[in-house]
Amino acid sequence: MGGFPTPADTVTVAPTPGDKERVITANRQTSWAFADAFVAEDDPLRWARERARESGLRSVSPGTGAALRLLAATADAKAVAEIGTGTGVSGIHLLRGMRPDGVLTTVDVEPERQQFARQAFRAAGFTGNRARFIPGHALDVLPRLADGGYDIVFCDGDRLESLEYLAESLRLLRPGGLVCFEGVFASGRTIDSAVQPTEVLRVRELLRAVRESDELLPSLLPVGDGLLCAVRRGPSAG
């Protein structure tokens, strides 16, 4: 399997009742690691990840990137808006799933990060007209984008602004369009009963709002640090 872990790697001895939960947990962790590494990443993605590490940024996991690519391909996406360019890891995955004539509009508060992303996109073989880079604060930029003009909105920005991103996404998406939020597990803190910082409380509010919305058909994917996805429903027939 080319170095991938297999479930057999976790089997040592037959578990006693007290060990059963630990074995199940180990098997799940191994399965998740296998799934996250299932789609190999190439040199442009590895280069972008290294730039992110050097800049102290967190990139989407390979599994999350593969999921984004799959969703973009499934939606036959021509127009995608991304909140949080980073160094281009998620952007490469999205572009690889989009139509050949698709355009990624990507927003970030740090223009120097977008320069890394430009280089990464170019190394991945994308021409300059495939991406529109907009520096600035997302909540200043998003209102300038066209109503109903996007197939996907991918949100990987400030967790404190998650609910505002959701509201803007509902305006930006066409009926049948998809909104995705990365990092909703918050490294396990979202379901931790201990007192949590405000950003985690905002994520909980986001999860509740998406799940209870009549406008959205949601799913929470256990890839990376959690990928919350929801389809914007079309108008009801009658």
N, C-alpha and C positions, 0 to 999 in steps of 0.2 A: 504493500500500500504506500510505498514511497515515503516511509517515515511517519505516517499518520498513526496516532494511538488507536488501539482497538479495544472494544469492551473486555476482551480477554485479559488485557493488561491489569485490570482491577481485581481479578479473581485470585485469591490466595488460599483460603481455607473455607470450608462450609461455615456460614455465619451462625452464630447463636442468636437467639431472639434479641439480645442486647446489642448485637453488632449489625442487625439487619438494616437499620436506618442509615448507619454509616456506609454500608456497601451500596445501598440505593443511591445515596448522595454521591459517592465516588463514581458510580456508573453514569449518573446524570452529568457530572462535571466532565467526565471523559467524552461522553456523547456530545456535549456542547462544544468542547474543544475540537472534536472531530468535525462537527458541522461548521465551526468558525473557520477552520483551515481548509475546508473542502474545495473552495475555488482558489487556485493559486494566483498570487499577484506578481506582476512583472516589474521590470526595472523602473518605469516612470512612477508607478505607485510606491515602490520602495523608496525612491528618491524623495517623493513628496512626504512620505511618513518620516523620513530622517530629518527633513527640514522642520517638520512639525515638532519632533522631539527636541531639536536644537532650540526651537522657539518657545518651548514649554507648553505646547498646545496638545490637546487630546484629539486624536483622529478617530473617525469611525472604525470599527473593527472590520477585518476582511469579510466576516459573515454579514455584517450590516451593509457593507458596500455591495456585496453580491445580491442582497435582498433589494437594495435600491435599484441596481441595474435591472434585475428581474421585473420589478414593478414598473420601471420606465418603459421597458420593452412591452410588457403586457398592456400598458396604457397607450402604446404607440405614440409616446409623448413627443410633441413638437415644440412645446414651450414649457420650461420648468423654471421656477423661481427658487433660489436657495438662500436661506438666511444663515450666514456664517461660511464664508469662502474657505477659511483656514489656509492651508497650503495646497489645496486642490485634490485631496484624496477622495472625498465624497463626490466632487465634481467630475472626476474621471469616470467613476462608476456610473454616475447618472448619464453622462454623455455617451458612454458605451451602450447603454440601453435605449437611448433616444433614437428617433428617426435620423437618417443621414443629413437631413436638412434642418434638424432641430436646433434650437438656440437655448442655452442655459443663461439665465440672468442671475448673477450671484452678487450678494451684498455682504460687505464686511466693514467694520469700523477701522481696520488697520490696512491701509493701502499697500504697505510693504509685504504683508502676507499675500495679497493678490498678485504681486509680482512673482512670488514663488509659484503660485497656481498657474500663472500664464506660462511659465517655463515648463511646468509639469504637463499642462495640456498640449503644448507644442511637442514635447518629447513623446507624448502618447499618440501623436499623429493628427491632432485636431487643428484645423485652420483657425485663424483669428476671428472669423465671422461666426464661429460656433458658440462663442461665449461673450456675454456682455457684462463687464465688471463695473459695479457701481460702489464706490467707497462712500461710507456714511453709516449713520445709525439706522437700523432697520425700520424703526417706527417713523423715521422721517422719510425714508425712501419708499416703503411699501405703498403709502397712499398715492404715490405718483404712478403706480403701475396700473395697467388696464383692468377694469372690472371683467370678470369672466374670461380672462385671456390666457389662463394657464391650465395645463393638464395635471401638473404636480406642483405642490409647494413643500419643500423640505426645510424643516426648521431645526437648526443646530446652533442657536444663539444663546442669549441670556435667559436662563430659566425663570428669572423674575418677570420676564415679559411674555411668558408662554401664552397666557390668556389673550393678550393683545395680538400675538401672532395668529392665534386661532381665529379671532374675529376678522383680521385682515385676510387670512387664507380663505374663509368662507366667501368673501367678496371677490377674491382673485380667481377662484377656481370655477371652471365650467361645470355644469351638471355632469356627474360621473367622474369628476376630477378627484385627485387623491392628495390628502395632506398627511405628512409624516413628521413625527417628533422623535429626535434621537436622544438617548440618555435618560429615559424616564424611570429607569430603575435607580438612578442616582447612587450607583455602587452599593445597592442593597438598602439604602436609607429610606426609600419610599415606603417599604413595608416594615421598617423597624419601629417598634412601639416606643422607643426612647424619644426624648425631646429632640426635635430636628430644626435646622435653620429655616429661614423664611423661603429660600429657594426650593427646598424639598416640599414645604407646604404648598407652594405654588404648583409644583408638579402634581401633587395629589388633587388639587383643585382642577387642573387641566384634565387629568384622567377622568374625574367625575363629570366634568362638563362634556367631554367627548362621548363618554358612555351614555349619558342621559340626553344627548341632543337628538331631536327628531330629524335634524337635517343630515345626520351622519350615520354611516354604517361602519362601526369600528372593529379593529382587531389589535391585540397587543402581541407583538412578535418577540419571542425570547432569544434575540440575537444581540451580540455585543452587550451594551448596557441598557438594552430595552428599546425597541422601535415601535412606537405607537402610530398606527396607520388608520385612516378613516376615509371612506369614499363619500363625497358630497352627493346626496340623493338628488335625482331630477324631480321636476314638478310631478305631482300625483296626477294620475289620469282621471280627471273628474273631480 
